[in-house]
Structure formats: C-alpha cells, structure tokens
Amino acid sequence: MDQQIYLDYNSTTPCDSKVLEKMIPYFNMIFGNASSTNHSFGWKASEAIENATNSIAKFLKVKPSEIIYTSGATESINSILRGVCDKFNSSHIITLKTEHKATLDVCSYMEEKGVRLTYLDVDQNGIVNINDLDAAITKETKLVSIMYANNETGVIQPIKEISKVCKRNNVLFFSDATQALGKIELKKFFSYVDYACFSAHKVYGPKGIGVTFIKNSSKKFLDSYILGGGQQKNLRGGTYNVPSIVGFSEAIELFNFNFLNYIKRTTKLRNNLQKGLLKIEEVNVNCISVKRLPNTLNISFKFVDGENLLNSLSRYIAVSNGSACNSQSVKPSHVLIAMGIPENLCFSSLRISIGKHTTESEVDKAIQIITKEVAVIRSSNLLWKKK
C-alpha cells in the first residue's frame, strides 16, 4: 500500500489549507499585539480578534462576551474546574468515571488538595444514570462536570436531563464538548450548560488554540486562572494568539458551510465500516444501541492481542485503542472498563474515527486489512483454535 489510511480523526485533524492561508498574514504582516492600543498595528490585530470572535459566537449561537480563548480544551478544563474550586475555597464536584483524562487528572489533583470528588458509574453503554446524579448532589456540591460526547466511544450523554438536575439543585454544569463540535448539532446545548470547552484542531483548525464558553451569568462563580495583563475580561491573561484565533474562526466557517453534508457522509461511511467489520467472527461494536458521534466506531475483537493488532495495522492504517492523550498507558481503556467490558476485550479494542477526507475506497481497504490482520493474529492463538 502506497499511503497509510488515516482513521484517527478524534485524535486530531489536518489543518485545512484555507485555514492556513487565512492565518499566514497574521504571522508576519498583521503581526501587532492586540493589546497595543496606541497604534494601527495593535488596532488591526484587535479588529481581527473581534471579527473572529463575532464569527465563532454567531456559529455557536452565543454572545461574543461569553468566549474566552485558551491553548486548548485541557487548559479550559483546568481553568474551569480549578477556578470554580478556588472561588468557593472548598467544594464537592461530581463527574463520571468515563471522562477524558484531562478532567480525571485535574479531579485527582484537586482531591489531593481536599476537594471532595464523586465519580459516578455509567451503564453498559457509557451513559450516566440521571437518578444516580441527582442522589449524589449535596449541599456542598458546586459543580457537575460531564462531557457531551465521549472521545473513545462517541457516546452522547443526555445533556438536557443532566442540566435539569443541576438547575433544580442550583449546581453549576460544565461540559467538555471538544468531540461534539462540528459533528453534532449544538442548537440548545449552551442553554443547558454554564461552561463548555472546545479545541480547534478537532475541526481542521490549528493546534494550540481552544475556546472556553463561560455563560455571562456564571462568570461570578469563576476565579481567574492565568493572571497577568488583564486580557480576556481578567479571566485569562497573556498575549492573544491572533493567527490561531483567526484560524479557529475560519475552520468554524468552513465547517458551518458543509455541516449537514459532513454528518450525512461520515454516518454512511461509519455504518459501512461497522457493517464490514461485523462480518468478522467474535467481534462486538461497543455502544451500538445508543446515540453516538456519526464518525466514531469502537469495536472489540475476541481472541486478539490488542498490541499486536495495533502494531500490525500501523503499517497500513492509523487507528488507536483510546485517547491519544493516554496512548502511552499500558492499562486497558478506563472508559471501557467503567462500562463493564471485560479487561481482555478492552485490550483488544480499536477506536476508529472517520473525517472529511475519508473515502469509500479507504473504508473498503480498511475492512479488508483489519479482517486479514485479525485472522493472522488469531491463527497463532491456541484459545482461538480450541474454540
């Protein structure tokens, strides 16, 4: 095979050439500091940020004043979780066992600092039980942190119902919506949450730039996370990353233009891939019976050593066995473990994620290659032979 097939779009996406083209002038031509208010170089940079912010806000259907730029979702998660805790000094936070490691690691850190954490179980499809959430809330609970769409399985949480519980109990609600942006409708999402976060590199924008949504009415419950300079309403100090902000805006514009076609197309490709791989004996598509992202497939192969499978596939296909942020771990996926999937199957699972550059031909080739490599690995497995 001449070129490796890329099927790891949940990890990152290639920066669109039109996005890059839009960014380039802001590196060496319109290079002013947006906080320099005494000359035209700063004015032009500031104007670019204002235009980009208005564009992003229009797409998200939020107010420009509710957008804060960060280096990405991980910084956003840190700033919200730690910022709320700092504001209340001591508090209780509720999250899920299936959250991204960016959230779980921050929660673990805060737990060491004396903040009380509750990690809720999920069902076999990775969905939170609303009654469990309601029962876990106490008078000390200040924040619920639940991601909208899981990065490994694509499972979509019942955000509306979660929001109702939080509002009824007067608790703040933060949702990591990094994987949801550009893949599913966000029509009423922002009416349900107090805080949310996104990263540009998930939607064919540049790496190193993200957005935190902070509802105007919820700003008062958040302390500044980065001090220095007073930028971004004193919530996040530091020089604005003008090229990347412009790039994020352009990526959003491009996605908005083809959004419905993207969903239709990736759903079709994902379903074709799923159908083809289900023809292999002893496989299981995780979360197949619930709402998932249209581009995401998480599948387990019995009697297959997952590390061997990934190594053999790496010559032909770029896929993963979970979050890229946790790819160095030798442990099984914490997401699948929390869903009650046996450890041996967790080790034998692949996350395959499709993007806008994926073709039908690549999907067909991927089915052929995975089918072949699974058969090769099973041929040396005594348990498979005795089955």
C-alpha positions in Angstrom: 0.0 0.0 0.0 1.5 3.3 -1.1 -0.1 5.5 1.6 -1.3 4.9 5.1 -5.0 5.4 5.7 -5.8 7.9 8.4 -8.7 6.9 10.6 -7.8 8.7 13.8 -9.7 12.0 13.4 -10.9 12.0 17.0 -7.2 12.4 17.9 -6.6 15.3 15.6 -7.4 16.6 12.1 -5.1 18.1 9.4 -5.3 21.9 9.3 -7.3 22.9 6.3 -5.3 24.7 3.6 -7.8 27.5 3.6 -7.4 27.9 7.3 -3.7 28.1 7.0 -3.9 30.6 4.2 -6.1 32.8 6.4 -3.6 32.6 9.2 -0.4 33.4 7.4 -0.7 37.2 7.2 -1.1 37.4 11.0 2.4 35.9 11.5 4.4 38.4 9.5 2.3 41.2 8.0 -0.5 41.9 10.5 1.7 41.0 13.4 0.7 43.6 16.1 -0.1 42.8 19.7 -3.8 43.0 20.1 -3.4 44.7 23.5 -1.3 47.6 22.0 -4.0 50.3 21.8 -1.8 53.2 20.7 -1.1 52.4 17.1 -2.5 50.8 13.9 -0.6 47.5 14.3 -2.4 46.7 17.5 -5.7 48.0 16.2 -5.6 45.7 13.2 -4.8 42.7 15.4 -7.6 43.6 17.8 -10.0 44.0 14.9 -9.1 40.5 13.7 -9.9 39.1 17.1 -13.1 40.9 17.3 -14.2 39.7 13.8 -13.2 36.1 14.6 -15.0 36.2 18.0 -18.2 37.5 16.4 -18.0 34.8 13.7 -17.5 32.0 16.3 -20.2 33.4 18.5 -22.6 33.5 15.6 -22.0 29.9 14.7 -22.3 28.7 18.3 -25.3 31.0 18.9 -23.7 32.5 22.0 -22.7 36.1 22.9 -19.2 37.2 21.9 -18.6 38.2 25.6 -19.0 34.5 26.6 -16.0 33.4 24.6 -12.5 33.1 26.2 -9.6 31.8 24.2 -7.2 29.2 25.6 -4.4 26.9 24.4 -7.0 24.1 24.0 -9.5 22.0 25.9 -7.1 20.8 28.5 -6.3 24.3 29.6 -10.1 25.1 29.6 -10.8 22.1 31.8 -8.1 23.1 34.2 -9.3 26.7 34.3 -13.0 25.8 34.9 -12.5 23.0 37.5 -9.8 24.7 39.4 -11.3 28.2 39.0 -14.6 27.2 40.5 -12.9 25.4 43.4 -10.7 28.4 44.1 -13.7 30.7 44.1 -15.6 28.5 46.7 -12.4 27.5 48.6 -13.8 24.1 49.4 -16.4 22.2 47.4 -17.8 19.0 46.1 -17.5 18.1 42.4 -19.3 15.3 40.6 -18.0 13.7 37.4 -18.0 10.4 35.5 -15.6 7.5 35.5 -15.5 7.7 31.7 -14.4 11.3 31.4 -11.3 12.3 29.4 -8.1 12.0 31.4 -7.7 15.8 31.2 -10.7 16.0 33.5 -9.9 13.0 35.7 -6.3 14.1 36.3 -7.4 17.5 37.4 -10.0 16.0 39.7 -7.4 13.7 41.2 -5.1 16.7 41.8 -7.9 18.6 43.5 -8.9 15.6 45.6 -5.4 15.7 47.0 -5.9 19.3 47.9 -9.0 18.5 49.9 -11.8 18.9 47.4 -14.4 16.1 47.6 -15.0 14.2 44.4 -17.7 11.8 43.4 -17.0 9.6 40.3 -20.3 8.3 39.0 -20.7 4.9 37.4 -22.1 4.5 33.9 -24.2 1.8 32.3 -23.0 -0.8 29.7 -23.3 1.9 27.0 -21.4 4.5 29.0 -24.5 6.6 29.8 -24.9 8.3 33.2 -27.9 7.3 35.3 -29.8 10.6 36.0 -31.2 9.3 39.3 -27.6 8.5 40.4 -26.6 12.0 39.6 -29.5 13.5 41.5 -28.8 11.4 44.5 -25.1 12.3 44.5 -25.7 16.0 44.8 -25.4 17.5 48.3 -25.5 21.0 49.8 -21.7 21.2 49.2 -21.9 20.3 45.5 -20.7 23.2 43.4 -20.1 21.7 40.0 -21.0 18.8 37.8 -18.5 18.0 35.0 -19.8 15.6 32.3 -18.5 15.5 28.7 -21.1 15.8 25.9 -19.6 13.2 23.6 -17.0 10.6 24.6 -13.8 10.7 22.7 -13.3 6.9 22.7 -16.8 5.5 22.1 -18.6 8.6 20.7 -21.4 8.1 23.2 -23.6 11.2 23.6 -24.7 12.0 27.1 -28.3 13.2 27.9 -27.2 16.8 28.4 -30.8 18.2 28.7 -31.7 15.9 31.6 -28.3 16.5 33.3 -28.9 20.2 33.0 -32.4 19.9 34.6 -30.9 18.1 37.6 -28.2 20.7 38.0 -30.6 23.7 37.7 -33.0 22.1 40.1 -30.3 21.8 42.7 -28.6 25.1 42.0 -25.4 23.5 40.8 -23.1 24.7 38.1 -22.7 22.5 35.0 -19.5 22.2 32.9 -19.4 20.0 29.8 -16.3 19.1 27.7 -17.8 19.3 24.2 -14.5 19.0 22.4 -15.5 16.0 20.3 -19.1 17.3 19.7 -18.0 20.4 17.8 -18.6 20.0 14.1 -20.0 16.5 14.5 -23.5 17.0 16.0 -26.0 19.9 16.4 -25.3 22.3 19.3 -28.7 24.0 18.9 -29.8 24.2 22.6 -26.6 23.0 24.1 -25.5 26.4 25.5 -28.8 26.9 27.3 -28.1 23.8 29.3 -24.5 24.5 30.5 -22.7 27.2 32.4 -19.3 26.3 31.0 -18.0 24.3 28.0 -14.8 23.9 26.0 -13.6 23.2 22.5 -10.3 22.7 20.6 -9.7 24.0 17.0 -7.5 21.0 16.0 -10.6 18.7 16.2 -12.3 20.7 13.4 -9.4 21.1 10.9 -8.0 24.2 12.6 -4.6 24.8 14.2 -3.3 23.1 17.3 -2.8 25.1 20.4 -6.0 27.2 20.4 -9.2 26.5 22.1 -12.4 28.2 23.4 -14.0 28.2 26.8 -17.6 29.1 26.8 -18.5 31.0 30.0 -22.1 32.0 30.4 -22.2 35.6 31.4 -24.4 34.9 34.4 -21.9 32.3 35.6 -18.7 34.4 35.4 -19.1 35.4 39.0 -18.6 31.8 40.2 -15.2 31.6 38.5 -11.8 32.9 39.6 -9.1 33.9 37.1 -6.8 31.1 36.2 -4.0 32.9 34.4 -3.1 36.3 35.9 -1.1 39.0 34.1 -2.1 41.7 31.7 -5.8 41.6 32.4 -6.7 40.3 29.0 -10.0 38.5 28.3 -12.0 40.2 31.0 -9.3 39.4 33.6 -10.1 35.7 33.3 -7.1 34.6 31.2 -4.1 36.9 31.0 -1.5 36.8 28.3 -0.8 37.9 24.7 -3.5 36.9 22.3 -2.6 34.2 19.8 -4.0 36.2 16.8 -3.1 33.8 14.0 -4.6 30.8 15.7 -7.8 32.7 16.8 -8.2 33.7 13.1 -7.6 30.1 12.1 -10.2 28.8 14.5 -12.8 31.2 13.2 -12.0 30.2 9.6 -12.3 26.5 10.5 -15.7 27.1 12.1 -16.8 29.0 9.0 -15.8 26.2 6.6 -17.4 23.5 8.8 -20.6 25.5 9.1 -20.8 25.6 5.3 -20.7 21.8 4.9 -22.0 20.7 8.3 -25.1 18.7 7.3 -23.3 17.1 4.4 -20.5 16.1 6.7 -22.8 14.4 9.1 -24.6 12.5 6.4 -21.4 11.4 4.7 -19.5 10.3 7.8 -22.5 8.5 9.2 -22.7 6.5 6.0 -19.0 5.7 6.0 -19.0 4.7 9.7 -22.0 2.4 9.1 -20.3 0.8 6.1 -17.2 0.2 8.1 -19.2 -1.2 11.0 -21.2 -3.5 8.7 -18.0 -4.8 7.1 -16.2 -5.5 10.4 -19.2 -7.2 12.0 -18.7 -9.9 9.4 -15.7 -11.0 11.3 -16.4 -13.7 13.9 -16.5 -12.9 17.6 -16.5 -9.1 17.4 -18.5 -6.6 19.4 -19.3 -3.0 18.5 -19.4 -1.0 21.7 -22.3 1.3 22.3 -24.0 0.3 19.1 -27.5 0.7 20.6 -27.2 4.3 21.7 -26.7 7.7 20.2 -23.1 8.1 19.1 -21.0 10.6 17.1 -21.5 9.9 13.4 -17.8 9.4 12.7 -16.8 7.1 15.6 -16.6 3.3 15.9 -15.3 1.5 19.0 -15.0 -2.2 18.3 -13.6 -5.2 20.3 -12.1 -8.4 18.8 -12.2 -11.6 20.9 -9.1 -13.8 21.0 -6.9 -11.0 19.6 -3.9 -9.4 21.3 -4.6 -5.7 21.0 -1.0 -4.5 21.0 -0.1 -7.0 18.2 -3.2 -5.8 16.3 -2.2 -2.2 16.5 1.4 -2.9 15.6 0.3 -4.9 12.5 -2.2 -2.3 11.4 0.2 0.6 11.9 1.8 -0.3 8.6 -1.4 0.4 6.8 -3.9 2.3 8.9 -3.7 5.0 11.6 -6.2 4.0 14.3 -5.9 4.0 18.1 -7.0 2.0 21.1 -8.3 5.0 23.0 -7.5 8.6 23.8 -4.3 10.0 22.2 -3.6 11.8 25.4 -3.3 8.5 27.2 -1.7 6.4 24.4 1.4 5.7 26.4 -0.5 3.8 29.1 -0.3 0.0 29.3 -3.5 -0.1 31.1 -6.8 -1.0 29.4 -9.2 1.8 28.5 -10.7 3.3 31.6 -13.8 4.2 29.6 -14.5 0.6 28.5 -13.6 -0.8 32.0 -16.2 1.6 33.5 -18.8 0.3 31.1 -18.2 -3.2 32.4 -16.4 -4.6 29.4 -14.0 -7.5 30.3 -10.4 -6.4 30.6 -9.2 -8.8 27.8 -11.7 -7.2 25.4 -10.6 -3.7 26.4 -7.1 -4.6 25.4 -8.5 -5.9 22.1 -10.5 -2.8 21.2 -9.9 -0.2 18.5 -11.2 3.3 18.2 -11.7 4.2 14.5 -12.7 7.7 13.7 -13.6 9.0 10.2 -13.1 12.5 8.9 -13.9 14.7 5.9 -11.0 13.4 3.9 -12.0 9.7 4.3 -13.1 8.0 1.1 -15.3 5.0 0.4 -12.3 3.3 -1.1 -10.3 3.8 2.2 -13.1 2.3 4.2 -13.3 -0.8 2.0 -9.5 -1.2 2.2 -9.6 -0.8 6.0 -12.2 -3.6 6.3 -10.0 -5.9 4.2 -6.8 -5.1 6.1 -8.4 -5.4 9.6 -10.1 -8.6 8.6 -6.9 -10.1 7.4 -4.8 -9.0 10.3 -7.3 -10.2 12.9 -7.2 -13.6 11.2 -3.4 -13.7 11.2 -3.2 -12.9 14.9 -5.9 -15.4 15.8 -4.1 -18.2 13.8 -1.4 -18.3 16.4 -3.8 -18.1 19.4 -4.4 -21.6 20.9 -7.6 -20.5 22.6 -9.0 -19.5 19.2 -8.0 -22.8 17.7 -9.7 -24.7 20.5 -12.9 -22.5 20.3 
